[in-house]
Amino acid sequence: MTRKMIFYYPAPLSNAPQSGSQVRPIKMLEAFSSLGYDIYEITGVLSQRAEKISRLMKDLSHTTDSQYQFFYGEATTAPPIVRDKTFAIGQAFKELSIFDRLRVRKIPLGLFYRDIHWKFDQYRNNIQWYKWLISYPLYHYELYLYARYLDYLFLPSINMLKVLPFFRDETRVIALPPGCKLPDANFSRSNLQQCDTPATLHLLYVGGIVPPLYDIRPVLQAVHKSSNLRLTISCRKQEWDAWRSVYEAWFASNISIVHANETELGSLYIQNDISLLFYPPHEYRSFAIPLKLFESLGYGVPMIVSGNTEAARFVQAECIGWVVHSTEELKNLLTYLADHPSELKKMQDNVFRVREKHTWQQRAKQAADLLLQVHEDLISS
């Protein structure tokens, strides 16, 4: 018998995703499909989602038995009402009633909540006061609904629960970090040194470069004019154009800038020895874990991450890279690894051993197993 599920994402799925928030729902949808689920998909703009929800509820009204094993959703970084910038307020609030309506039908409900940046000053300081005044209570209302109706709330890390309102039952909150995609067989890594001869280290930084959260000057300072280090930075072109003047003083012939899209990133990863996730300290990073970490993991590339972060805890627990706490520590570590390439090779071997258990398919299976158990409990009760 084919297993059926409902997949919900309150936005269109991007054909060319530019951020982790756009990549994740696509990967999770693909992962559930690869597990063999027949998926009823609720995505798109508000009018499209409303039509799909209406059709779903009409179908469910014609049977007393639920034909769906569970509902899994991926939240956007802003509540649908805020994100859609809609004046169809009634339709937008009606969409949120899907949680109540499916719960009445005894369909288990799970949803991934990816971001709580709105609780930090960086959000309030970067929008007009009236937008903050409107959006802030809507963020709370969204979480109130989730706390009331969801069987499981999935988070990037369990530490995020510390700043999350309404959720008091920790057994209903599960860490579900990003997953990784294993590359095709034709991707091979040949640049790593296989001996103890001092080597040129090829380093990769992928992601944002907008200060203060993504200030890459400490990375540039660690690499600047070092003869045995080569750094490639891949960022959005518009960010580079806007912030180029801030960083140019630290540029040298061993540093290059590219603007790779998702399909080009694989080639970048396999051409480099280490990926860098070294950022300025911020409370937000104590529970956030970047998609780029798992991207690097999938391609078999060890990483260097900032200390006192959720990423550092993960990297240390899985032994897939190194943790540093300052620019000086980063510089010293890079010098050591360039002089001892066998240490790098050992870490790469660890990465290859670990990555199989952190694929997107494993993440989907973890969520599905929990929600299927709720389904079984409801049937037997």
BARO-271599 format. One record per residue (C-alpha): residue number from 1; z, x, y. Coordinates in Angstrom, 1 decimal. Each point is the difference from the previous one (the first is absolute). Last residue first. Layout:
BEGIN
{num = NUM, pz = Z, px = X, py = Y}
...
% end
This chain:
BEGIN
{num = 381, pz = 20.5, px = -6.6, py = 4.7}
{num = 380, pz = -2.5, px = 1.5, py = -2.5}
{num = 379, pz = -3.0, px = -0.3, py = 2.3}
{num = 378, pz = 1.9, px = 1.3, py = 3.1}
{num = 377, pz = 1.3, px = 3.0, py = -1.9}
{num = 376, pz = -3.5, px = 0.8, py = -1.3}
{num = 375, pz = -1.4, px = -0.1, py = 3.6}
{num = 374, pz = 2.9, px = 2.1, py = 1.3}
{num = 373, pz = -0.9, px = 2.6, py = -2.7}
{num = 372, pz = -3.6, px = -0.2, py = 1.1}
{num = 371, pz = 1.1, px = 0.8, py = 3.5}
{num = 370, pz = 1.7, px = 3.2, py = -1.0}
{num = 369, pz = -2.8, px = 1.1, py = -2.3}
{num = 368, pz = -2.7, px = -0.7, py = 2.6}
{num = 367, pz = 1.7, px = 2.1, py = 2.7}
{num = 366, pz = 0.3, px = 3.0, py = -2.4}
{num = 365, pz = -3.5, px = -0.5, py = -1.3}
{num = 364, pz = -1.4, px = 0.0, py = 3.5}
{num = 363, pz = 1.8, px = 3.3, py = 0.8}
{num = 362, pz = -1.2, px = 1.5, py = -3.3}
{num = 361, pz = -3.6, px = -1.1, py = 0.8}
{num = 360, pz = 0.3, px = 1.6, py = 3.4}
{num = 359, pz = 0.8, px = 3.3, py = -1.7}
{num = 358, pz = 3.4, px = 1.7, py = 0.1}
{num = 357, pz = 0.7, px = 0.7, py = -3.7}
{num = 356, pz = -3.2, px = 2.0, py = -0.5}
{num = 355, pz = 0.8, px = 2.2, py = 3.0}
{num = 354, pz = 2.9, px = 1.8, py = -1.6}
{num = 353, pz = -1.7, px = 2.6, py = -2.3}
{num = 352, pz = -2.7, px = 0.8, py = 2.4}
{num = 351, pz = 2.5, px = 0.6, py = 2.8}
{num = 350, pz = 2.1, px = 2.2, py = -2.3}
{num = 349, pz = -3.0, px = 2.2, py = -0.7}
{num = 348, pz = -0.7, px = 0.3, py = 3.7}
{num = 347, pz = 3.6, px = 1.2, py = 0.5}
{num = 346, pz = -0.5, px = 2.8, py = -2.6}
{num = 345, pz = -3.3, px = 1.0, py = 1.7}
{num = 344, pz = 1.7, px = 0.3, py = 3.4}
{num = 343, pz = 2.7, px = 2.2, py = -1.5}
{num = 342, pz = -2.8, px = 2.2, py = -1.5}
{num = 341, pz = -1.5, px = 0.3, py = 3.5}
{num = 340, pz = 2.9, px = 2.3, py = 1.0}
{num = 339, pz = -0.9, px = 1.8, py = 3.3}
{num = 338, pz = -1.7, px = -3.2, py = 1.5}
{num = 337, pz = 3.0, px = -2.0, py = -1.3}
{num = 336, pz = 2.5, px = 2.3, py = 1.7}
{num = 335, pz = -1.9, px = -0.1, py = 3.3}
{num = 334, pz = -0.3, px = -3.8, py = -0.1}
{num = 333, pz = 3.7, px = -0.3, py = -0.7}
{num = 332, pz = 0.9, px = 2.3, py = 2.9}
{num = 331, pz = -2.1, px = -2.1, py = 2.4}
{num = 330, pz = 1.4, px = -3.3, py = -1.2}
{num = 329, pz = 3.6, px = 1.3, py = 0.3}
{num = 328, pz = -0.7, px = 1.2, py = 3.5}
{num = 327, pz = -1.6, px = -3.4, py = 0.9}
{num = 326, pz = 3.2, px = -1.7, py = -1.2}
{num = 325, pz = 1.5, px = -2.0, py = -2.8}
{num = 324, pz = -2.2, px = 0.8, py = -3.0}
{num = 323, pz = -0.5, px = -1.8, py = -3.3}
{num = 322, pz = -2.4, px = 1.3, py = -2.7}
{num = 321, pz = -2.3, px = -1.7, py = -2.4}
{num = 320, pz = -0.5, px = -2.1, py = -3.1}
{num = 319, pz = 3.5, px = 0.3, py = -1.6}
{num = 318, pz = 0.3, px = -3.8, py = -0.6}
{num = 317, pz = 3.5, px = -0.3, py = 1.4}
{num = 316, pz = -0.7, px = 2.6, py = 2.7}
{num = 315, pz = -3.2, px = -1.7, py = 1.2}
{num = 314, pz = 1.6, px = -3.4, py = -0.1}
{num = 313, pz = 3.0, px = 1.0, py = 2.0}
{num = 312, pz = -2.2, px = 1.9, py = 2.5}
{num = 311, pz = -2.2, px = -3.1, py = 0.5}
{num = 310, pz = 3.1, px = -2.1, py = 0.7}
{num = 309, pz = 0.8, px = 2.5, py = 2.8}
{num = 308, pz = 2.7, px = 2.5, py = 0.6}
{num = 307, pz = -2.4, px = 3.0, py = -0.3}
{num = 306, pz = -3.6, px = 0.0, py = 1.2}
{num = 305, pz = -2.6, px = 0.2, py = -2.8}
{num = 304, pz = -2.1, px = 2.7, py = -1.6}
{num = 303, pz = -2.5, px = -1.3, py = -2.6}
{num = 302, pz = -1.5, px = 0.9, py = -3.3}
{num = 301, pz = -3.6, px = -1.1, py = -0.6}
{num = 300, pz = -1.0, px = -1.7, py = -3.2}
{num = 299, pz = -2.4, px = -2.4, py = 1.5}
{num = 298, pz = 2.2, px = -3.0, py = -0.7}
{num = 297, pz = 3.1, px = 1.7, py = 1.4}
{num = 296, pz = -1.9, px = 0.7, py = 3.3}
{num = 295, pz = -0.8, px = -3.7, py = 0.3}
{num = 294, pz = 3.5, px = -0.8, py = -1.0}
{num = 293, pz = 1.5, px = 2.0, py = 2.9}
{num = 292, pz = -2.7, px = -1.4, py = 2.3}
{num = 291, pz = 1.3, px = -3.5, py = -0.6}
{num = 290, pz = 3.1, px = 1.0, py = 2.1}
{num = 289, pz = 3.5, px = -0.8, py = -1.1}
{num = 288, pz = 2.2, px = -1.8, py = 2.5}
{num = 287, pz = 3.8, px = -0.2, py = -0.6}
{num = 286, pz = 1.5, px = 3.0, py = 1.8}
{num = 285, pz = -3.3, px = 0.4, py = 1.8}
{num = 284, pz = 0.9, px = -2.8, py = 2.5}
{num = 283, pz = 3.1, px = 2.0, py = 1.1}
{num = 282, pz = -2.3, px = 2.6, py = 1.5}
{num = 281, pz = -0.4, px = 3.8, py = -0.4}
{num = 280, pz = -3.3, px = 1.6, py = 1.1}
{num = 279, pz = -2.6, px = 0.1, py = -2.8}
{num = 278, pz = -1.0, px = 2.3, py = -2.9}
{num = 277, pz = -2.2, px = -1.8, py = -2.5}
{num = 276, pz = -2.2, px = 3.0, py = -0.9}
{num = 275, pz = -2.4, px = 0.0, py = -2.9}
{num = 274, pz = -0.2, px = 3.2, py = -2.1}
{num = 273, pz = -2.8, px = 1.8, py = -1.8}
{num = 272, pz = -3.1, px = -1.3, py = 1.7}
{num = 271, pz = -3.6, px = -0.7, py = -1.1}
{num = 270, pz = 1.0, px = -2.7, py = -2.4}
{num = 269, pz = 1.7, px = -2.0, py = 2.8}
{num = 268, pz = -3.0, px = 0.2, py = 2.4}
{num = 267, pz = -2.5, px = -1.1, py = -2.7}
{num = 266, pz = 2.2, px = -3.0, py = -0.7}
{num = 265, pz = 0.3, px = -0.9, py = 3.7}
{num = 264, pz = -3.7, px = -0.6, py = 0.4}
{num = 263, pz = 0.0, px = -3.6, py = -1.4}
{num = 262, pz = 2.9, px = -0.9, py = 2.2}
{num = 261, pz = -1.5, px = 1.2, py = 3.2}
{num = 260, pz = 0.3, px = 3.6, py = 1.2}
{num = 259, pz = 0.4, px = 0.9, py = 3.7}
{num = 258, pz = 0.1, px = 3.8, py = -0.1}
{num = 257, pz = 2.0, px = 2.6, py = 2.0}
{num = 256, pz = 0.2, px = 3.7, py = -0.8}
{num = 255, pz = 2.7, px = 2.6, py = 0.2}
{num = 254, pz = -0.4, px = 3.7, py = -1.0}
{num = 253, pz = -2.0, px = 0.8, py = 3.1}
{num = 252, pz = 2.9, px = -0.9, py = 2.3}
{num = 251, pz = 1.5, px = -3.2, py = 1.5}
{num = 250, pz = 3.5, px = -0.1, py = 1.4}
{num = 249, pz = -1.1, px = -0.4, py = 3.7}
{num = 248, pz = -2.4, px = -2.7, py = -1.2}
{num = 247, pz = 2.8, px = -2.4, py = -1.0}
{num = 246, pz = 0.9, px = -2.0, py = 3.1}
{num = 245, pz = -3.6, px = 0.1, py = 1.4}
{num = 244, pz = -1.4, px = -1.6, py = -3.2}
{num = 243, pz = 2.3, px = -3.0, py = 0.2}
{num = 242, pz = -2.5, px = -2.8, py = 1.0}
{num = 241, pz = -3.1, px = 1.4, py = -1.6}
{num = 240, pz = 2.0, px = 0.9, py = -3.2}
{num = 239, pz = 1.4, px = -3.5, py = -0.2}
{num = 238, pz = -3.5, px = -1.6, py = 0.5}
{num = 237, pz = -1.4, px = 2.2, py = -2.8}
{num = 236, pz = 2.6, px = -1.1, py = -2.5}
{num = 235, pz = 1.7, px = 2.9, py = -1.8}
{num = 234, pz = -0.8, px = 2.7, py = -2.6}
{num = 233, pz = 1.6, px = 3.3, py = 0.8}
{num = 232, pz = -1.2, px = 3.1, py = -2.0}
{num = 231, pz = 2.3, px = 3.0, py = -0.1}
{num = 230, pz = -0.8, px = 3.5, py = -1.3}
{num = 229, pz = 2.8, px = 2.5, py = -0.5}
{num = 228, pz = -0.2, px = 3.7, py = -1.0}
{num = 227, pz = -0.9, px = 1.3, py = 3.4}
{num = 226, pz = 2.7, px = -2.0, py = 1.9}
{num = 225, pz = -1.4, px = -0.7, py = 3.5}
{num = 224, pz = 2.1, px = -3.2, py = 0.4}
{num = 223, pz = 1.1, px = -1.4, py = -3.4}
{num = 222, pz = 3.7, px = -0.7, py = 0.8}
{num = 221, pz = -0.7, px = -0.9, py = 3.6}
{num = 220, pz = -2.7, px = -2.4, py = -1.0}
{num = 219, pz = 2.3, px = -1.8, py = -2.4}
{num = 218, pz = 2.7, px = -0.2, py = 2.8}
{num = 217, pz = -2.6, px = -1.4, py = 2.4}
{num = 216, pz = -0.9, px = -2.8, py = -2.4}
{num = 215, pz = 1.8, px = -2.8, py = 1.9}
{num = 214, pz = -0.3, px = -3.1, py = -2.1}
{num = 213, pz = 3.0, px = -2.1, py = 1.1}
{num = 212, pz = 0.1, px = 1.4, py = 3.5}
{num = 211, pz = -2.9, px = 0.5, py = 0.3}
{num = 210, pz = -3.4, px = -1.3, py = -1.2}
{num = 209, pz = -1.5, px = 2.2, py = -2.7}
{num = 208, pz = -0.5, px = -2.5, py = -2.8}
{num = 207, pz = -1.1, px = 0.9, py = -3.6}
{num = 206, pz = -1.1, px = 2.7, py = -2.3}
{num = 205, pz = 1.2, px = 3.6, py = 0.2}
{num = 204, pz = -1.5, px = 2.5, py = -2.4}
{num = 203, pz = 0.9, px = 3.6, py = -0.8}
{num = 202, pz = -2.2, px = 2.7, py = -1.7}
{num = 201, pz = 2.2, px = 3.0, py = -0.8}
{num = 200, pz = -1.7, px = 3.4, py = 0.0}
{num = 199, pz = 1.3, px = 1.9, py = -3.0}
{num = 198, pz = 2.3, px = 2.9, py = -0.9}
{num = 197, pz = -0.8, px = 1.1, py = -3.6}
{num = 196, pz = 2.5, px = -1.6, py = -2.5}
{num = 195, pz = -2.7, px = -1.6, py = -2.1}
{num = 194, pz = -1.8, px = -3.4, py = -0.5}
{num = 193, pz = -0.9, px = -0.6, py = 3.7}
{num = 192, pz = -0.8, px = -3.6, py = 0.8}
{num = 191, pz = -3.5, px = -0.7, py = 1.3}
{num = 190, pz = -1.3, px = -1.6, py = -3.2}
{num = 189, pz = 1.1, px = -3.6, py = 0.2}
{num = 188, pz = -2.2, px = -2.4, py = -1.8}
{num = 187, pz = -1.3, px = -3.5, py = 0.9}
{num = 186, pz = -2.8, px = -0.9, py = -2.5}
{num = 185, pz = 2.6, px = -1.8, py = -2.1}
{num = 184, pz = 0.5, px = -2.6, py = 2.6}
{num = 183, pz = 3.2, px = 0.2, py = 2.1}
{num = 182, pz = 3.3, px = -1.7, py = -1.0}
{num = 181, pz = 1.0, px = -2.5, py = 2.6}
{num = 180, pz = 3.5, px = 0.1, py = 1.2}
{num = 179, pz = 2.7, px = -2.6, py = 0.6}
{num = 178, pz = 1.9, px = -1.1, py = 3.0}
{num = 177, pz = 3.8, px = -0.7, py = -0.2}
{num = 176, pz = 1.4, px = -3.0, py = -1.9}
{num = 175, pz = 3.8, px = 0.1, py = 0.5}
{num = 174, pz = 1.5, px = -3.3, py = -1.1}
{num = 173, pz = 2.1, px = -2.5, py = 1.9}
{num = 172, pz = 1.2, px = -3.1, py = -1.9}
{num = 171, pz = 3.0, px = 1.9, py = -1.6}
{num = 170, pz = 1.1, px = 0.9, py = 3.5}
{num = 169, pz = 1.1, px = -3.5, py = 0.8}
{num = 168, pz = 0.8, px = 0.1, py = 3.7}
{num = 167, pz = -3.5, px = -0.2, py = 1.4}
{num = 166, pz = 0.3, px = -1.7, py = 3.5}
{num = 165, pz = -0.8, px = 3.0, py = 2.2}
{num = 164, pz = -1.6, px = 3.3, py = -1.1}
{num = 163, pz = 1.3, px = 3.2, py = 1.5}
{num = 162, pz = 1.9, px = 1.3, py = -3.0}
{num = 161, pz = -2.5, px = -1.6, py = -2.4}
{num = 160, pz = -2.5, px = 2.7, py = 1.0}
{num = 159, pz = 2.0, px = 2.4, py = -2.2}
{num = 158, pz = -1.4, px = -1.8, py = -3.1}
{num = 157, pz = -3.4, px = 1.6, py = 0.7}
{num = 156, pz = -3.5, px = -1.3, py = 0.8}
{num = 155, pz = 1.4, px = -3.5, py = -0.4}
{num = 154, pz = -0.6, px = -2.8, py = -2.5}
{num = 153, pz = 1.8, px = -3.4, py = 0.5}
{num = 152, pz = 0.6, px = -1.8, py = -3.2}
{num = 151, pz = 0.6, px = -3.7, py = -0.8}
{num = 150, pz = -1.1, px = -0.9, py = 3.5}
{num = 149, pz = 0.9, px = -3.3, py = 1.6}
{num = 148, pz = 3.0, px = 0.3, py = 2.4}
{num = 147, pz = -0.1, px = 3.8, py = 0.6}
{num = 146, pz = -3.8, px = -0.2, py = 0.6}
{num = 145, pz = 0.4, px = -2.9, py = 2.4}
{num = 144, pz = 2.7, px = 1.8, py = 2.0}
{num = 143, pz = -2.3, px = 3.1, py = 0.0}
{num = 142, pz = -2.7, px = -2.0, py = 1.8}
{num = 141, pz = 2.4, px = -1.5, py = 2.4}
{num = 140, pz = 1.3, px = 3.4, py = 1.0}
{num = 139, pz = -3.4, px = 1.3, py = 0.7}
{num = 138, pz = -0.7, px = -3.2, py = 1.9}
{num = 137, pz = 3.1, px = 0.6, py = 2.1}
{num = 136, pz = -1.3, px = 3.4, py = 1.1}
{num = 135, pz = -3.6, px = -1.1, py = 0.7}
{num = 134, pz = 0.5, px = -2.3, py = 3.0}
{num = 133, pz = 2.4, px = 2.2, py = 2.0}
{num = 132, pz = -1.9, px = 3.1, py = -1.0}
{num = 131, pz = -3.2, px = -1.4, py = 1.3}
{num = 130, pz = 1.8, px = -1.0, py = 3.2}
{num = 129, pz = 1.4, px = 3.6, py = 0.5}
{num = 128, pz = -3.5, px = 1.6, py = -0.3}
{num = 127, pz = -0.4, px = 2.3, py = -3.0}
{num = 126, pz = 0.6, px = 3.7, py = -0.7}
{num = 125, pz = 3.7, px = 0.3, py = 0.9}
{num = 124, pz = 1.0, px = -2.9, py = -2.3}
{num = 123, pz = -1.8, px = 1.5, py = -3.0}
{num = 122, pz = 1.2, px = 3.6, py = 0.4}
{num = 121, pz = 3.5, px = -1.4, py = 0.7}
{num = 120, pz = 0.5, px = -0.9, py = -3.6}
{num = 119, pz = 0.4, px = -3.4, py = -1.7}
{num = 118, pz = -3.7, px = -0.7, py = 0.2}
{num = 117, pz = -0.8, px = 3.0, py = -2.2}
{num = 116, pz = 1.2, px = -2.1, py = -3.0}
{num = 115, pz = -3.0, px = 0.6, py = -2.3}
{num = 114, pz = -1.3, px = -0.6, py = -3.4}
{num = 113, pz = 1.4, px = -3.3, py = -1.3}
{num = 112, pz = -1.4, px = -0.4, py = -3.5}
{num = 111, pz = 0.3, px = -3.6, py = -1.3}
{num = 110, pz = 1.1, px = -1.7, py = -3.2}
{num = 109, pz = 0.2, px = -3.7, py = -0.8}
{num = 108, pz = 0.4, px = -1.6, py = -3.5}
{num = 107, pz = -1.9, px = -3.3, py = -0.3}
{num = 106, pz = 2.5, px = -2.8, py = -0.6}
{num = 105, pz = -2.2, px = -2.7, py = 1.6}
{num = 104, pz = 2.7, px = -0.6, py = 2.6}
{num = 103, pz = -0.1, px = 3.8, py = 0.6}
{num = 102, pz = -3.7, px = -0.3, py = 0.6}
{num = 101, pz = 0.5, px = -2.6, py = 2.8}
{num = 100, pz = 2.8, px = 1.9, py = 1.6}
{num = 99, pz = -1.9, px = 3.3, py = 0.1}
{num = 98, pz = -3.3, px = -1.7, py = 1.1}
{num = 97, pz = 1.9, px = -1.4, py = 3.1}
{num = 96, pz = -1.0, px = 3.2, py = 1.8}
{num = 95, pz = -3.5, px = -1.3, py = 0.3}
{num = 94, pz = 1.3, px = -3.1, py = 1.8}
{num = 93, pz = 1.5, px = 2.2, py = 2.6}
{num = 92, pz = -3.5, px = 1.5, py = 0.8}
{num = 91, pz = -1.7, px = -3.5, py = -0.1}
{num = 90, pz = 2.5, px = -1.3, py = 2.5}
{num = 89, pz = -0.3, px = 3.0, py = 2.2}
{num = 88, pz = -3.8, px = -0.3, py = 0.3}
{num = 87, pz = 0.1, px = 2.1, py = 3.2}
{num = 86, pz = -0.5, px = 3.1, py = -2.1}
{num = 85, pz = 0.7, px = 3.6, py = 0.7}
{num = 84, pz = -0.7, px = 0.6, py = -3.7}
{num = 83, pz = 2.5, px = 2.8, py = -0.2}
{num = 82, pz = 2.8, px = -1.8, py = 1.7}
{num = 81, pz = -0.3, px = -3.2, py = -2.0}
{num = 80, pz = -0.6, px = 2.0, py = -3.2}
{num = 79, pz = 3.2, px = 2.0, py = 0.5}
{num = 78, pz = -0.7, px = 3.6, py = 0.9}
{num = 77, pz = -0.4, px = 3.1, py = -2.2}
{num = 76, pz = -1.8, px = -2.2, py = -2.5}
{num = 75, pz = 1.8, px = -1.3, py = -3.1}
{num = 74, pz = -1.3, px = 0.5, py = -3.5}
{num = 73, pz = 0.5, px = -2.9, py = -2.3}
{num = 72, pz = 0.5, px = -0.7, py = -3.7}
{num = 71, pz = 0.1, px = -3.5, py = -1.5}
{num = 70, pz = 0.9, px = -0.5, py = -3.6}
{num = 69, pz = -1.1, px = -1.2, py = -3.5}
{num = 68, pz = -2.4, px = -2.5, py = 1.3}
{num = 67, pz = -1.1, px = -3.1, py = -1.9}
{num = 66, pz = 3.1, px = -1.8, py = 0.9}
{num = 65, pz = 0.6, px = -3.1, py = -2.1}
{num = 64, pz = 0.1, px = -3.5, py = 1.5}
{num = 63, pz = -3.7, px = 0.1, py = 0.8}
{num = 62, pz = -2.2, px = -1.6, py = 2.7}
{num = 61, pz = 2.2, px = 1.0, py = 2.9}
{num = 60, pz = -0.6, px = 3.7, py = -0.8}
{num = 59, pz = -3.7, px = -0.4, py = 0.7}
{num = 58, pz = 0.6, px = -1.6, py = 3.4}
{num = 57, pz = 2.6, px = 2.7, py = 0.8}
{num = 56, pz = -2.6, px = 2.7, py = -0.7}
{num = 55, pz = -2.7, px = -1.7, py = 2.0}
{num = 54, pz = 2.3, px = -0.4, py = 3.0}
{num = 53, pz = 1.1, px = 3.7, py = -0.3}
{num = 52, pz = -3.7, px = 1.1, py = -0.1}
{num = 51, pz = -0.9, px = -2.1, py = 3.1}
{num = 50, pz = 3.0, px = 1.3, py = 1.9}
{num = 49, pz = -0.8, px = 3.6, py = -0.9}
{num = 48, pz = -3.6, px = -0.4, py = 1.2}
{num = 47, pz = 1.2, px = -1.6, py = 3.3}
{num = 46, pz = 2.6, px = 2.8, py = 0.5}
{num = 45, pz = -2.4, px = 2.9, py = -0.5}
{num = 44, pz = -0.5, px = 1.4, py = -3.5}
{num = 43, pz = 2.2, px = 0.2, py = -3.1}
{num = 42, pz = 1.3, px = -2.4, py = -2.7}
{num = 41, pz = -1.4, px = 1.2, py = -3.3}
{num = 40, pz = 0.5, px = -1.9, py = -3.3}
{num = 39, pz = 0.0, px = 2.8, py = -2.5}
{num = 38, pz = -0.8, px = 0.0, py = -3.7}
{num = 37, pz = 2.2, px = 2.9, py = -1.1}
{num = 36, pz = -1.3, px = 2.6, py = -2.4}
{num = 35, pz = 2.1, px = 3.0, py = 1.0}
{num = 34, pz = -3.1, px = 1.4, py = 1.9}
{num = 33, pz = 0.1, px = -3.1, py = 2.2}
{num = 32, pz = 3.6, px = 0.6, py = 0.9}
{num = 31, pz = -0.9, px = 3.6, py = 0.9}
{num = 30, pz = -3.0, px = -1.1, py = 2.1}
{num = 29, pz = 2.1, px = -2.4, py = 2.0}
{num = 28, pz = 2.7, px = 2.8, py = 0.4}
{num = 27, pz = -2.6, px = 2.4, py = 1.2}
{num = 26, pz = -1.5, px = -2.4, py = 2.6}
{num = 25, pz = 3.5, px = -1.0, py = 1.2}
{num = 24, pz = 0.9, px = 3.7, py = 0.5}
{num = 23, pz = -3.0, px = 1.3, py = 1.9}
{num = 22, pz = 0.4, px = -2.1, py = 3.1}
{num = 21, pz = 3.6, px = 0.8, py = 0.7}
{num = 20, pz = -0.6, px = 3.6, py = -1.0}
{num = 19, pz = -2.6, px = 0.3, py = 2.8}
{num = 18, pz = -3.7, px = 0.1, py = 0.7}
{num = 17, pz = -1.3, px = -2.4, py = -2.7}
{num = 16, pz = -3.8, px = -0.3, py = -0.1}
{num = 15, pz = -0.9, px = -3.3, py = -1.6}
{num = 14, pz = 3.3, px = -1.4, py = 1.2}
{num = 13, pz = 1.7, px = -2.9, py = -1.7}
{num = 12, pz = 0.3, px = -2.9, py = 2.5}
{num = 11, pz = 3.5, px = -0.9, py = 1.0}
{num = 10, pz = 3.1, px = -1.9, py = -1.4}
{num = 9, pz = 0.0, px = 1.7, py = -3.4}
{num = 8, pz = 0.8, px = -2.2, py = -3.0}
{num = 7, pz = -0.8, px = 0.5, py = -3.7}
{num = 6, pz = 0.6, px = -2.9, py = -2.3}
{num = 5, pz = 0.2, px = 0.7, py = -3.7}
{num = 4, pz = -1.6, px = -1.0, py = -3.3}
{num = 3, pz = 0.4, px = 1.4, py = -3.5}
{num = 2, pz = -2.9, px = -0.6, py = -2.3}
{num = 1, pz = 1.0, px = -1.4, py = -3.4}
% end
